[in-house]
Amino acid sequence: MRSLSLLLAAASLLAAPLARADTVGCVTTAWKLVGANHKICVEAFHDAKVPGVTCHVSQARTGGVSGSLGLAQDPSQFSLACRQTGPISLPAKLPESETVFSEDTSVLFKETRVLRLWDKTNNTLVYLAISRKLIDGAPANSLSTVPVMPWGGR
């Protein structure tokens, strides 16, 4: 039964249009003698189903030889900020919760995922970044909200 649930969850991720992120820039946090430096990178993505919302996520990236070869496991350290950057137009049937962005942070089974939640009562989009890897019993997470408001007289 558990494997069926995992299979259905994976299928729903493949069916959902996930945002593609553009790298804004990276900042070196620790110099490495061999291989790439440790760094923090900032990426921007637009919510594919809700025009007018842009999110920025910063993530720690491991350097060194393993990081240069793509074998390192990046730490579950990230931050998220989402803002209204144009008129927001909500789809007729907005799911209560939906994955809008996903990025692998290790070769095996670790990713940063951003979900959109709809707070209908407060007319607010809630974006939650989580790590799929548990750390001390709970996943790392970051939260940002975007109240749906008129934009430029609209």
C-alpha positions as CSV (number, residue, x, y, z in Angstrom):
1,M,0.0,0.0,0.0
2,R,2.9,2.4,0.9
3,S,4.5,1.8,-2.5
4,L,1.3,2.6,-4.3
5,S,1.1,5.9,-2.4
6,L,4.7,6.7,-3.3
7,L,4.0,5.8,-7.0
8,L,0.9,8.1,-7.0
9,A,2.8,10.9,-5.4
10,A,5.6,10.6,-8.0
11,A,3.1,10.5,-10.9
12,S,1.4,13.7,-9.6
13,L,4.8,15.4,-9.6
14,L,5.5,14.4,-13.1
15,A,2.0,15.6,-14.3
16,A,2.3,19.0,-12.6
17,P,4.0,21.8,-14.5
18,L,6.9,22.8,-12.3
19,A,8.5,26.2,-12.6
20,R,12.0,26.5,-14.2
21,A,14.4,28.6,-12.2
22,D,16.8,31.2,-13.5
23,T,20.0,31.7,-11.5
24,V,20.2,35.3,-10.2
25,G,23.7,34.8,-8.8
26,C,26.0,33.0,-6.4
27,V,28.2,34.2,-3.5
28,T,31.2,32.3,-2.3
29,T,31.0,31.4,1.4
30,A,34.1,29.3,1.8
31,W,37.1,29.0,-0.5
32,K,38.3,25.5,-1.4
33,L,41.8,24.7,-2.4
34,V,40.6,21.9,-4.7
35,G,37.3,22.0,-6.5
36,A,34.6,24.5,-6.5
37,N,34.1,26.9,-3.5
38,H,31.2,26.5,-1.1
39,K,28.5,29.0,-2.0
40,I,25.0,30.3,-1.7
41,C,23.0,30.6,-4.9
42,V,19.9,32.6,-5.5
43,E,17.3,31.4,-8.2
44,A,14.1,33.1,-9.4
45,F,11.0,31.3,-10.6
46,H,7.5,32.3,-11.6
47,D,4.5,30.3,-10.4
48,A,3.4,28.6,-13.6
49,K,-0.3,28.5,-12.7
50,V,-0.5,31.9,-11.0
51,P,0.8,34.7,-13.2
52,G,2.0,37.8,-11.3
53,V,4.0,35.9,-8.6
54,T,7.8,35.6,-8.5
55,C,9.7,33.6,-5.9
56,H,13.4,33.7,-5.0
57,V,15.0,30.8,-3.3
58,S,18.5,30.8,-1.9
59,Q,20.3,27.5,-1.3
60,A,23.6,26.4,0.1
61,R,25.8,24.6,-2.4
62,T,28.6,22.3,-1.4
63,G,32.0,22.8,-3.1
64,G,35.2,20.8,-3.0
65,V,35.9,17.8,-5.3
66,S,32.6,16.0,-4.6
67,G,30.6,19.3,-5.2
68,S,32.5,19.8,-8.5
69,L,31.6,16.3,-9.6
70,G,28.0,16.6,-8.6
71,L,28.3,13.9,-5.9
72,A,28.0,16.1,-2.8
73,Q,24.9,16.3,-0.7
74,D,24.0,20.0,-0.3
75,P,23.0,21.0,3.2
76,S,19.3,21.6,3.8
77,Q,19.8,25.4,4.2
78,F,17.6,27.6,2.1
79,S,15.4,30.7,2.3
80,L,12.3,31.7,0.3
81,A,10.8,35.0,-0.6
82,C,7.8,35.4,-2.9
83,R,6.2,38.7,-4.1
84,Q,3.5,40.0,-6.4
85,T,5.3,41.3,-9.5
86,G,2.3,41.9,-11.7
87,P,-1.4,41.4,-11.8
88,I,-2.4,38.1,-10.2
89,S,-4.9,36.0,-12.0
90,L,-6.0,32.9,-10.1
91,P,-7.2,29.9,-12.0
92,A,-10.8,28.9,-11.6
93,K,-9.9,25.7,-9.8
94,L,-6.7,26.4,-7.7
95,P,-5.7,23.3,-5.7
96,E,-5.4,23.8,-1.9
97,S,-1.8,22.5,-2.1
98,E,0.4,22.0,-5.1
99,T,4.2,21.6,-5.8
100,V,5.4,24.5,-7.9
101,F,9.1,24.1,-7.8
102,S,11.5,21.2,-7.1
103,E,15.3,20.9,-7.3
104,D,17.6,18.0,-6.4
105,T,20.2,18.7,-3.7
106,S,21.9,15.4,-3.8
107,V,22.4,12.4,-6.1
108,L,20.1,10.2,-4.1
109,F,16.7,11.2,-2.7
110,K,17.1,14.7,-1.4
111,E,15.5,17.8,-2.8
112,T,14.2,21.2,-2.0
113,R,10.5,21.5,-2.9
114,V,8.3,24.6,-2.9
115,L,4.6,24.1,-2.4
116,R,1.8,26.6,-3.0
117,L,-1.0,26.6,-0.5
118,W,-4.2,28.7,-0.9
119,D,-5.4,30.5,2.2
120,K,-8.9,31.3,0.9
121,T,-10.0,32.9,4.2
122,N,-7.3,35.6,4.0
123,N,-7.1,35.7,0.2
124,T,-3.4,34.9,0.4
125,L,-1.1,32.5,-1.5
126,V,1.3,30.7,0.9
127,Y,4.6,29.4,-0.5
128,L,6.4,26.8,1.7
129,A,9.9,25.5,0.9
130,I,10.8,22.2,2.4
131,S,13.6,19.7,2.3
132,R,12.7,16.1,1.8
133,K,15.5,15.0,4.1
134,L,14.5,14.9,7.8
135,I,16.9,16.8,10.1
136,D,16.6,16.0,13.8
137,G,13.1,14.7,13.2
138,A,11.7,17.6,11.2
139,P,12.4,18.9,7.7
140,A,14.0,22.2,7.2
141,N,11.5,24.8,5.9
142,S,10.9,28.4,4.9
143,L,7.7,30.3,4.4
144,S,6.6,33.3,2.3
145,T,3.1,34.7,1.7
146,V,1.6,36.8,-1.1
147,P,-1.7,38.6,-0.4
148,V,-3.8,38.7,-3.6
149,M,-4.3,42.4,-4.2
150,P,-5.2,44.7,-7.1
151,W,-2.2,45.7,-9.2
152,G,-1.9,49.1,-10.9
153,G,-5.6,49.8,-10.8
154,R,-6.7,46.3,-11.8
